[in-house]
Amino acid sequence: MTRNGIHHVTAIAGPTYRNLEFYGGILGLRLVKKTVNFDDPGTYHFYYGDEVGSPGSILTFFPWEHVAPGRLGIGETQETVFRIPAQSLGYWTHRLIAHGVRHEAPEKRFGETVLPFRDPDGMRLALAAVPGIGDEAAWTDGDIPAEHAIRGFHGVSLLLKEEGATGTILTDVLGFTRIGQEGTVVRFKAEGASIGGIVDIRVAGGFLPARMGAGSVHHVAFRAADDAAQAEMVEKLARNHGIRTTEQKDRNYFRSVYFREPGGVLFEIATDEPGFAVDEPVTTLGQSLKLPDFLEPRRDEIEAVLPQVA
């Protein structure tokens, strides 16, 4: 089965409490998994999304208490964009103002109204007002009415020196089609993707290179339905583009391979399987610290060094 689009976006954040308050409280996303960075288990790994953490709704963070700010530059994801119902733009404008969230004036992009804003670490975010999605299912467990709740990702924008080689990988390997251009921004859309279906490439020439830190996107993950689909994409990357991925890594909730695309952005290909309910019921997702089997014997040690969160 072919499933295209963005699986998740992973970013770097500052203090844990601030990250939880912003994404769970102000944006109203569900914390679907509280675990650790499998490669650095003294650091949390938070996963936010819709009710079940559907591919295309998942924004994840590595929060470090004292991380230095990042610097936007070439070879980085410039902006992560969520979908909201078109009629909810006014609601969200007022909500951002009420919570003191840095934001810009709404603007038009490819015929859509978009509201850009920043999180407390300076991460560039936006809300795209999308017609006709008001009846889609939405997660709500707070003060945001269901009719205004976020409906997963709209897409991401990449800040690159040039479009060519990256665009070819998007179309040849990752299931996207080049659908238009406005100025220096080229838009790609994943066929059949209702959420997480947009990648914009902003061509910026010889701009400064990116520097990772708080507010930076670490990587963008793209969907593969299963191991077989992922293996096919890996083979095509090597055969058609001379790019080798890492070996497959088991992330408990999906299985991943990673590669650096020609523009410098770290890409991941993640399986839709098995999902976030593999180690806890949907009703209690994100409520307790979950560790992979190989880290479970170190639970007491890990919990002792992690910041305390509710």
Secondary structure, DSSP 8 states (H G I E B T S, - for coil): ----SEEEEEEEES-HHHHHIIIIIIS--EEEEEEEETTEEEEEEEEEESSS--TTSEEEEEE-TT--B-B--BTEEEEEEEEEEGGGHHHHHHHHHHTT--B---EEETTEEEEEEE-TT--EEEEEEETT-TTS-----SSS-GGGS--SEEEEEEEES-SHHHHHHHHHTS-EEEEEEETTEEEEEETT-SSS-EEEEEE-SS--B-B-SBT-EEEEEEEESSHHHHHHHHHHHHHHH-------EE-SSSEEEEEE-TTS-EEEEEE--S-GGGSS-GGGTTSSB---TTTGGGHHHHHHHS----
